[in-house]
Amino acid sequence: MKSGLAEKDCENLAIELIRILQKWGLWIDVAIFTNGNRYMHSYEKKDIYNGLPYLSFSENINPEDYTTGYVEIFACNGKRSYIEKCFDNPEHIFEMVFEGPLYALLNYEEYVVDIEEISDEAWEDVFSKTDILEEYIADRYGVYEKEELADLSDPDFPVWDPLVFDTWEEYQRFVYGISDKEKVKCTPNSKRDDGSYDEWLNEQDAIESEFDHRWKALEGSFEVQWENLKCKAKKELVADYFYESVLRSELNVFAGNIISEINEIFSKYGLWYEQTFEWGLTSYKEGDFGK
């Protein structure tokens, strides 16, 4: 059954919506009907359509075979019965039926998904818009910013770089300073065995200049290692069972954002939608009203 939307637009709308659902782990147990075609979730990754995995495509499908449900009615005598009814837009522009996480999102605005189903792209959104990654790094590694990597003892992230310091001892001296035994008190009136006070000052200036040069190199090293640490922490955080409840709490904040993304896609194609049952929706052209 063909819809009132251009065939190419039907296809593009379905694909864009599926991309969003897959991005956020919401594609499970979802089927879309438009322009006589069905785009349905598959548990097989090898089922690919238009470059998207876990997608089974079929043609010449009547959506009412899937979008008709039982409705409770009452007779004048108060007797209850059930009839089959379809509330779809008769034009059948775009219908969708769903269970699983999308059901919870659209009915209760709760974003509850299998953590493993969330895409890397979605995680980047989460990490960029929340402090959860920084909080995890602080909790797991005791580091709040890249400069603190100097005190990081985790052997997987040694800060000393042989391109910056010749020896580990030299790096330690740079970070923590020389010991009291190594300090030599010098005043304008004092002399040292290895030269005058002015010579000593010149030596200190040279050392300070060298350390400034090395600190700039070290800052670059911190930046690289900070990014490496963040990459490692992202993988650990997603897999950390003991951190899952905190993670889910942060994720649920995105429920409204995801619904807005879905609404924007429909609006892009001049459509709006309403739910027919708790498990289904139908769409109308902007300006039309549902029945």
Secondary structure, DSSP 4 states (H G I P E B T S, - for coil): ---SS-HHHHHHHHHHHHHHHHHTT--TTEEEEETTEEEEE-S-TT--BTTBSSEEEESS--THHHH-EEEEEE-TT--EEEEEE--S-TT---EEEE-HHHHHHHHH------GGGS-HHHHHHHHHHSSHHHHHHHHHH--SSGGGGGG---TTS----TTT-SSHHHHHHHHH---GGG-----TT--BTTB-HHHHHHHHHHHHHHHHHHHHHHHHHHHHHHHHHHHHHHHHHHH-GGGHHHHHHHHHTTHHHHHHHHHHHHHHTTEEEEEEETTEEEEEETT----
